[in-house]
């Protein structure tokens, strides 16, 4: 039995390593194009229509998730973590007042009067005066989200 288990273990470890390399090569390093007003938000299922509030996440398997409100992505991410699901490997938020994307490690959130799903959050550079950090923005997004 041991003669079978050792080679099988080595084979499975090698296969996992090959899969890991293959999967990581499929993960984009930049936000992917969104078909505005045609793609549904991965969280609330409304159309993603306003670029100023869009967000995007990419999973380890390369799947792309689009969001119509920063709060939707934050709530989706928190709910996944609560269920023990893996975190997305890439996350971007469209900058509120400029046509460009901010990675999650560079983002802050400015309270705004309105956003597509009512989170009241707009993505700006981290450190901008009045901007909330990721944890506080996530708490706000969960507070306005309907209970699952």
C-alpha positions as CSV (number, residue, x, y, z in Angstrom):
1,X,0.0,0.0,0.0
2,X,2.8,2.4,0.9
3,X,4.4,1.8,-2.5
4,X,1.2,3.2,-4.1
5,X,0.6,6.1,-1.7
6,X,4.0,7.7,-2.0
7,X,4.0,8.0,-5.8
8,X,0.3,9.0,-5.7
9,X,1.1,11.8,-3.2
10,X,4.0,13.0,-5.4
11,X,1.8,13.0,-8.5
12,X,-1.0,15.0,-6.7
13,X,1.5,17.6,-5.4
14,X,3.0,18.0,-8.8
15,X,-0.5,18.3,-10.4
16,X,-1.5,20.9,-7.8
17,X,1.7,22.9,-8.5
18,X,1.1,22.8,-12.3
19,X,-2.6,23.9,-11.8
20,X,-1.5,26.8,-9.6
21,X,0.9,28.1,-12.2
22,X,-1.6,27.6,-15.0
23,X,-4.4,29.3,-13.0
24,X,-2.2,32.3,-12.0
25,X,-1.3,32.9,-15.6
26,X,-5.0,33.3,-16.4
27,X,-5.5,36.0,-13.8
28,X,-5.5,39.5,-15.4
29,X,-3.3,42.2,-13.9
30,X,-5.7,45.0,-14.8
31,X,-9.5,45.5,-14.6
32,X,-11.4,43.9,-17.5
33,X,-13.8,45.8,-19.7
34,X,-17.3,46.0,-18.5
35,X,-20.3,46.1,-20.8
36,X,-22.0,49.1,-19.2
37,X,-25.8,48.7,-18.7
38,X,-25.7,45.1,-19.9
39,X,-23.7,43.2,-17.2
40,X,-25.3,42.5,-13.8
41,X,-23.7,43.2,-10.5
42,X,-22.4,40.0,-8.9
43,X,-24.0,41.0,-5.6
44,X,-27.3,42.8,-6.1
45,X,-27.9,41.7,-9.8
46,X,-28.7,45.3,-11.0
47,X,-27.0,46.4,-14.2
48,X,-23.6,48.0,-13.8
49,X,-24.2,51.3,-15.4
50,X,-22.3,54.2,-13.7
51,X,-18.6,53.9,-14.2
52,X,-17.9,56.3,-11.3
53,X,-19.2,53.7,-8.9
54,X,-18.1,50.5,-10.6
55,X,-15.9,47.9,-8.9
56,X,-14.4,44.6,-10.0
57,X,-12.9,41.5,-8.4
58,X,-11.1,38.5,-9.9
59,X,-11.1,35.1,-8.3
60,X,-8.1,32.7,-8.2
61,X,-9.7,30.7,-11.0
62,X,-9.8,33.8,-13.2
63,X,-13.5,34.5,-12.9
64,X,-14.3,38.2,-13.2
65,X,-17.0,39.7,-10.9
66,X,-18.4,43.2,-11.7
67,X,-20.2,45.4,-9.2
68,X,-22.4,48.5,-9.6
69,X,-21.6,50.1,-6.3
70,X,-18.4,49.9,-4.1
71,X,-20.7,48.8,-1.2
72,X,-21.8,45.8,-3.2
73,X,-18.2,44.6,-3.7
74,X,-17.4,45.2,0.0
75,X,-20.5,43.4,1.2
76,X,-19.9,40.5,-1.3
77,X,-16.3,40.2,-0.1
78,X,-17.3,40.2,3.6
79,X,-20.0,37.6,3.0
80,X,-17.6,35.3,1.2
81,X,-15.1,35.6,4.1
82,X,-17.8,34.9,6.6
83,X,-18.6,31.7,4.7
84,X,-14.9,30.7,4.7
85,X,-14.6,31.2,0.9
86,X,-11.4,32.4,-0.6
87,X,-10.8,36.1,-1.1
88,X,-10.6,37.4,-4.6
89,X,-7.0,37.7,-5.8
90,X,-7.5,41.1,-7.5
91,X,-9.9,43.9,-6.6
92,X,-10.3,47.3,-8.1
93,X,-12.6,50.2,-7.6
94,X,-13.3,52.8,-10.2
95,X,-12.3,56.2,-9.0
96,X,-15.2,58.5,-8.2
97,X,-14.0,61.6,-9.9
98,X,-11.6,60.4,-12.5
99,X,-11.7,57.7,-15.3
100,X,-9.3,55.3,-13.8
101,X,-9.2,52.3,-11.4
102,X,-7.7,52.0,-8.0
103,X,-6.4,48.7,-6.6
104,X,-7.8,47.7,-3.2
105,X,-4.5,48.5,-1.4
106,X,-4.6,52.1,-2.6
107,X,-8.3,52.9,-2.1
108,X,-10.2,55.0,0.4
109,X,-13.9,55.7,0.4
110,X,-15.5,59.1,0.5
111,X,-19.0,59.4,1.8
112,X,-21.3,60.7,-1.0
113,X,-25.0,61.6,-0.9
114,X,-26.0,58.9,-3.5
115,X,-24.6,55.8,-5.0
116,X,-26.3,53.2,-7.2
117,X,-27.3,50.8,-4.4
118,X,-27.3,53.3,-1.5
119,X,-24.0,52.5,0.2
120,X,-23.1,56.2,0.0
121,X,-19.5,55.3,-0.9
122,X,-17.3,56.6,-3.7
123,X,-13.7,55.3,-4.3
124,X,-10.8,57.8,-3.9
125,X,-7.2,57.5,-3.1
126,X,-6.4,56.2,0.4
127,X,-5.3,59.1,2.6
128,X,-7.5,61.7,0.9
129,X,-9.0,64.0,3.6
130,X,-12.3,62.7,4.8
131,X,-11.8,59.2,3.2
132,X,-12.8,56.1,5.1
133,X,-10.6,53.1,5.3
134,X,-11.5,49.7,4.0
135,X,-12.8,48.3,7.3
136,X,-15.0,51.3,8.1
137,X,-16.4,51.3,4.5
138,X,-17.1,47.6,4.8
139,X,-19.0,48.1,8.0
140,X,-21.1,50.9,6.4
141,X,-21.8,48.7,3.3
142,X,-23.0,45.9,5.5
143,X,-25.2,48.2,7.6
144,X,-27.1,49.4,4.5
145,X,-27.3,46.0,2.8
146,X,-30.6,44.1,3.2
147,X,-30.1,41.0,5.4
148,X,-29.5,37.8,3.4
